[in-house]
C-alpha cells in the first residue's frame, strides 16, 4: 500500500485503521475481503473478491459494490478531513453497468469536491479486464471528532 506525498492535514490509512474504535476483524471491509492497495490524497484504490460477495444468481452483489465504493470514498474523505475531524457517509449512489461473476474487482476513488463541511468522491469499479462494472458517487459530511472518541 502506498501513502506518500500527502500534506500534514492528511491522515494515513494506517492511522485510520489503527485508531478505529472497532477491531479490524469486526469491520465490514475486512469481512468482505476488501484490501486498500493505494492511498494518497487524490486517489484511494482497493480490491474486493467476487467470491463470497455474490447474490443468489452468482453475480457480484450490488450491495457489495456499494460497500466497496463507500469504504474507499470514506477513507479518502477521512484522510483529507484534517486533524481532529472525521468523515461520515451522507449519500451514496451506485449505477451497476455490467455483472462480475469471478475474480477480483478494483475500485478507484477520486475527489469531485473537497470542502470544509462536505466532500464528494467518484468511485469507479472495474473487473479484471478493465471493464467498468459500477459507477458510484459518495458524499461525506465532515465534522469535528467528538471529545474522547477515536477517529
N, C-alpha and C positions, 0 to 999 in steps of 0.2 A: 504494500500500500504506500502511496506517495502522499506526503503532506509538506510540500516545500513551497517557498515563495509567498508565504502569507504574511499579512501585516500583524502588528501586535494585537489588534482588535479581533483577530480571527482565532477561534478556539480550535485545537486539533481534534481529529476524530478520536484518537486515543484518549484524550482528556474527556470528551463527551461520554465515551463508553465506560471509562474507569470510574467517573464520578456519578454515573447514572444511579438513581435510587434502587432500581430493580436489578437483581443479579442477572448477568448475561444469559444464563440458561432459562430465565423466565421471560426474556424479551422475545416478542413475536418474530422479529427478523432472524434471530438465532434458530428458532423452531422451524422456520421455513427455508433455512439454508442460505440466507442472503449473506453475501460477503462484499464489503466495500473494498474496491481494488485501487481506487484513485480518489484523493480527497484534497482539492485545492480550492481557493475561494471562488473561482469561476466555473468549477466543474467537479461534480461528485459522480463517480461511476461505481456500479455494483452489479453483481450477478446473482442469479437465482436458478436452481434446477427446476425443470418441469416436473420430474418425478417427485411424487409426494405433494404436489401442488395442483393436481388435476381435478376437474369436475367429473361427474359420472360418465360423460361421453368420451373421456380420455384426453380432453383438451386442457391446456393450462387454464385454470380458473380465472375469470375476470377479477375476482376479489384478490387473487394472488398478485396480479398486475397492479392493483390499487395499493396493496401493501408495499410492494417494491417501490412504486412511484412516491408514495407518501414518505416512506423511510428515507429515500435518497434526498428528496426535496427538503425534508425536515432537518436532516443532517446539514445540508447546505445552508439553510436559514439559520440554524443554531450556530454554525461556525461563524457566520457573518453578523450575528446579533450583537456581539460585543460582550465585554466582561460584565458579569452580574446580570445578564439578560438571558431569557430563554425564548424558544420558538414553539408555538403550538399550532397544529393544523386548524385552519379556518374553513377552507373549501377545497375540495378535490373533484376534478372532472377527468374521466378516462374515456377515450374512444378506442375500441378494440377493432383493429383493422384486419388481422388475419390470425388464424389459430397456430399455436405452437403445441406440438404433440410429444416432443422428445428433446433431449439435450439441455442446454442452458440458455436463458435469455439474459440480455445485458441492458441495464438502464443507465442513461446519462442525464443528469440534472444540470441545467444551466439557468442562470438568472434572467428573468424578464424585467423585474423591478426589485430594487433593494432600497426600501425606505426606512424611516426610524420607527414606524409602528406596524408596518406590514412588509412582507417580502413574497414575491411570486416567482415560481420556477416552472420551466417547461421540462418535462421528463419524457424522453424518447426511449422506448423499449424495442429491442430488435432480437431476432433469433440468431442462431449460429451462422446463417447465410448472409446476415446483414440486412434482412428484410424487416421493415417496421411492422411490429405486431400491435403496438399500442402507443397512443399519444396521450399524455396526461399534463394537466396544469394544476399546480398546488399553490394556494395562498396560505401563508402562515401569519399569525399575529405575533408580534414581538413585544415582550413585556418584561418588566423587571422581575428578577428571580425573587420569590417570596423569602423573607428572612428565615434563616436556619434550614432552608431546603437546598439540597444539592442540585446542580443543573441537570 
